[in-house]
Amino acid sequence: GINAEYGGRYFSPKDYISMSDQAENQARHAELARLKQQKLRSPEVAAALHVLKGALVKVLNTTLTKTTKFEGKGKGRIVVEYTQQVPPPKEQITRIYELANEKVRENVPITIFTMDRKEAEEKYRSNPVNSTFIYDKFSVPENVTELRLLLIEDWNINCVSGDYPTSTGAIGSIVNLGVNYRQSKQELELYFQIKNEEVSNLSLIHISEPTRQAEISDA
């Protein structure tokens, strides 16, 4: 019949079957992507994402994470909401990694705990950690009544899943592999790699310099 939502276009039964197939394909691809990320996930890289997020907030006040990604071989990406009209200067990117690696060297505890959802929302809305609330751009289903939270004192708080090391020192160090600034999407992406004994022993690090700064571009 006629569907006003699609500009009054007539949809035949075949169209609806096609739309259903498309939705199923999208759901299948999303599940495959989730399983791939689960396979590539490293507790140390996951911890590095939270350490970098805290440093990003300290330097750029970017409190909302849009996406994160594990790429294997100790590599990861974090994309934050960034509303400035110009990319951050290289000095600020350098400072982000300096602060992040200082937090790694401090070897501070990474605390994982569960909390009633309403209590957590009330507590951290009025007392955010490093200006950060427990949610980012990721949705938490409404039927979830208990949250699993990660806390790095005075640095980062977030809803999490999966395993994490007990302290930041397990990360080793965080190396800058590149930065993408996308003005049209209002986002900033940091691409990084961790360097620790386990990764080094597996010969997974192939970086000629301690830090490699990519050009910031609207890609």
C-alpha positions in Angstrom: 0.0 0.0 0.0 0.9 3.7 0.1 3.4 4.6 2.9 3.5 8.3 3.7 6.8 7.8 5.6 8.5 7.1 2.3 7.0 10.0 0.4 3.8 8.4 -0.7 5.6 5.7 -2.7 3.7 2.5 -3.4 5.3 -0.6 -2.0 4.5 -4.0 -3.4 4.8 -7.2 -1.3 8.2 -7.9 -3.0 9.4 -4.5 -1.7 8.6 -5.4 1.8 10.3 -8.8 1.5 13.4 -7.0 0.1 13.3 -4.5 3.0 13.0 -7.4 5.4 16.0 -9.2 3.8 18.0 -6.0 4.0 17.3 -5.6 7.7 18.3 -9.2 8.3 21.5 -8.7 6.3 22.3 -5.5 8.3 21.7 -7.4 11.6 23.9 -10.3 10.4 26.7 -7.9 9.4 26.5 -6.1 12.8 26.7 -9.4 14.6 29.7 -10.5 12.6 31.4 -7.2 13.3 30.7 -7.6 17.0 32.1 -11.1 17.0 35.2 -9.9 15.2 35.7 -7.1 17.7 35.3 -9.6 20.5 38.0 -11.8 19.0 40.4 -8.9 18.5 39.8 -7.4 21.9 42.7 -7.1 24.3 42.3 -6.2 28.0 45.4 -4.0 27.8 44.1 -2.1 24.7 40.7 -1.8 26.3 42.4 -0.2 29.3 44.4 2.1 27.0 41.1 3.4 25.5 40.0 4.5 29.0 43.4 6.1 29.8 43.4 8.0 26.5 39.9 9.1 27.0 40.8 10.7 30.3 43.8 12.5 28.7 41.5 13.7 25.9 39.1 15.2 28.4 42.0 16.9 30.3 43.4 18.5 27.1 40.4 19.0 24.8 37.4 18.6 27.1 36.0 15.9 24.7 33.7 14.1 27.2 31.7 11.9 24.8 33.1 8.8 23.0 31.4 8.0 19.8 33.1 4.7 18.9 36.0 2.5 19.8 37.6 -0.2 17.8 40.1 -3.1 18.3 42.4 -3.9 15.4 44.6 -6.6 16.8 48.4 -6.5 17.3 48.0 -4.1 20.2 46.2 -1.5 18.0 43.0 0.4 18.7 41.0 3.5 17.8 39.0 5.9 19.8 36.6 8.4 18.2 35.3 11.3 20.4 32.8 14.1 19.7 34.8 17.2 18.8 32.9 20.3 17.9 35.7 22.8 17.3 35.9 24.2 13.8 39.7 23.6 13.5 41.7 20.5 14.3 43.7 20.5 17.5 47.4 21.5 17.1 50.1 18.8 17.2 51.2 20.2 20.6 47.9 19.2 22.1 48.0 15.7 20.6 51.5 15.3 22.0 50.2 16.5 25.4 47.4 13.9 25.3 49.9 11.1 24.9 52.2 12.5 27.5 49.4 12.6 30.1 48.2 9.2 29.1 51.6 7.6 29.5 52.1 9.4 32.8 48.9 7.7 34.0 50.3 4.4 32.7 53.6 4.9 34.6 51.7 5.8 37.8 50.3 2.2 37.7 47.1 3.4 39.3 44.3 0.9 40.0 41.6 0.0 37.5 38.5 -0.8 39.5 35.6 -2.8 38.1 32.3 -2.8 40.1 28.6 -3.2 39.7 26.0 -0.6 40.8 22.3 -0.1 40.6 21.6 1.9 37.5 19.5 4.6 39.1 22.0 5.0 41.9 24.9 5.2 39.5 23.1 7.8 37.3 22.3 9.9 40.3 25.8 9.7 41.8 27.8 10.4 38.7 25.5 13.0 37.2 26.1 15.1 40.3 29.7 14.0 40.8 31.2 13.2 37.3 34.7 11.8 37.1 37.0 14.2 35.2 33.9 15.9 33.8 32.8 12.6 32.4 29.4 10.8 33.0 29.0 7.0 32.9 27.5 7.0 29.4 29.0 8.0 26.0 27.2 7.8 22.7 26.7 4.0 23.2 23.1 3.1 24.2 22.4 1.0 27.2 19.1 -0.9 26.9 16.3 0.4 29.1 15.7 -3.0 30.7 19.3 -3.0 32.2 18.9 -2.3 35.9 22.5 -3.0 37.1 25.6 -1.4 35.5 29.1 -2.7 35.4 31.4 0.2 35.7 35.1 0.9 35.3 36.8 3.6 37.4 40.2 5.1 37.2 40.2 7.5 40.1 39.9 11.2 39.0 40.5 10.1 35.4 37.7 8.0 33.9 34.3 6.4 34.6 32.4 4.3 32.1 30.0 1.4 31.6 32.0 -1.6 30.4 32.0 -5.2 29.6 34.8 -7.7 29.2 38.1 -8.2 31.1 40.5 -5.5 32.2 43.9 -5.5 33.9 43.9 -4.5 37.5 46.1 -1.4 37.0 47.3 0.9 34.2 50.9 -0.3 34.4 49.9 -3.4 32.5 49.4 -1.3 29.3 53.2 -0.7 29.0 53.0 2.5 26.9 50.7 4.1 24.3 52.1 5.1 20.9 50.5 7.6 18.6 49.9 6.1 15.1 47.8 8.8 13.7 45.0 11.3 14.0 41.9 11.9 11.9 39.9 15.1 12.3 36.5 15.0 10.5 34.8 18.4 10.7 31.7 17.3 8.9 31.0 14.6 11.5 32.3 16.7 14.4 34.7 14.0 15.5 38.3 13.3 16.3 39.9 9.9 16.0 43.1 8.7 17.7 44.8 5.6 16.2 47.2 4.1 18.6 49.2 1.0 19.6 50.3 -0.2 23.0 53.8 -1.4 23.6 54.3 -3.8 26.4 56.5 -6.9 27.0 53.9 -9.4 25.7 53.4 -7.5 22.5 57.1 -6.9 22.0 57.9 -10.6 22.5 55.5 -11.5 19.8 57.2 -9.0 17.4 54.0 -7.1 16.8 55.5 -3.7 17.1 57.1 -2.3 13.9 57.7 1.3 14.6 60.9 3.0 13.8 60.4 6.0 16.1 59.0 6.2 19.7 56.2 8.4 18.5 54.9 8.9 15.0 52.6 11.9 14.4 50.3 11.7 11.4 49.0 14.8 9.7 45.6 15.8 10.8 43.2 15.8 7.9 39.4 16.0 7.3 39.3 12.4 6.0 
